[in-house]
């Protein structure tokens, strides 16, 4: 369970991913109200695969966002000449 909780602190896990995880494990609290005990009181290991899938999805989305930002940055510096 420590590994799962540690993964939740990953920078790629955004609010929407955390909400999805909370829904999957049955926590009905606002994110700002969460405490560690909320996670420890659940059967998180029962949902380990689903949680890991969401965290993997978050990591993939972060990579895509980074790539898109690089593409935007590249194209924003390009100039075109029309004849």
C-alpha positions in Angstrom: 0.0 0.0 0.0 2.9 2.3 0.6 3.9 2.1 -3.0 0.4 3.2 -4.1 0.3 6.1 -1.8 3.8 7.2 -2.9 2.6 7.0 -6.5 -0.2 9.4 -5.7 2.3 12.1 -5.0 3.7 11.8 -8.5 3.6 15.2 -10.4 1.8 13.6 -13.3 -1.3 12.8 -11.1 -3.6 15.8 -11.5 -6.8 16.6 -9.8 -8.9 14.8 -12.4 -6.9 11.6 -11.9 -7.1 11.9 -8.2 -10.9 12.3 -8.4 -11.1 9.1 -10.6 -9.0 7.2 -8.0 -11.2 8.4 -5.2 -14.3 7.3 -7.0 -12.7 3.9 -7.8 -11.9 3.2 -4.1 -15.1 4.7 -2.7 -13.9 7.8 -0.9 -16.5 10.5 -1.1 -14.6 13.6 0.1 -13.3 16.7 -1.5 -9.6 16.5 -2.3 -8.8 19.4 0.0 -10.4 17.5 2.9 -8.4 14.3 2.4 -6.1 12.9 5.0 -3.8 9.8 4.9 -6.2 7.9 7.2 -8.9 8.1 4.5 -6.7 6.0 2.2 -5.6 3.7 5.0 -9.2 3.0 5.9 -10.0 1.7 2.4 -9.3 -1.6 0.7 -6.8 0.1 -1.6 -5.0 -3.1 -2.5 -8.3 -4.5 -3.8 -8.2 -1.6 -6.4 -4.4 -1.7 -7.0 -4.7 -2.5 -10.7 -7.2 0.2 -11.4 -5.2 2.8 -9.4 -2.0 1.8 -11.3 -3.9 2.1 -14.6 -5.0 5.7 -13.7 -1.5 6.6 -12.6 0.0 5.2 -15.8 -2.6 7.2 -17.8 -1.6 10.3 -15.9 2.1 9.7 -16.7 1.3 9.2 -20.4 -0.8 12.4 -20.5 2.1 14.3 -18.9 4.5 13.1 -21.6 2.0 14.1 -24.3 1.5 17.5 -22.8 5.3 18.0 -22.7 5.6 16.9 -26.4 2.8 19.3 -27.4 4.4 22.2 -25.6 7.7 21.5 -27.4 5.8 21.4 -30.7 4.0 24.7 -29.9 7.3 26.3 -28.9 9.0 25.2 -32.1 6.2 26.4 -34.4 5.8 29.7 -32.5 9.3 30.7 -33.5 9.0 29.8 -37.1 8.3 32.4 -39.7 6.9 31.9 -43.1 7.6 34.0 -46.2 5.0 34.3 -48.9 6.0 35.3 -52.4 
